[in-house]
Amino acid sequence: MTPRFRNVRRIGPVQVVSFLSRGRNRHLAACTAPRCDFSAEYDSRAAAELAARTHRCSA
């Protein structure tokens, strides 16, 4: 089953989303810029948003 994303927020080119995975809340930060491969999964929303704010695109 694919995760249902909720609480989607965009910080610059990075999208931060929350989803339920194996009964636990998880948070994902992923850059939407072309040719940028940044994405990471975090346990807390604050950590995902911090990663989004400090991300610098290599593309």
Helices and strands as residue ranges (DSSP letters): E 6-11, E 14-21, E 24-31, E 39-42, H 45-54
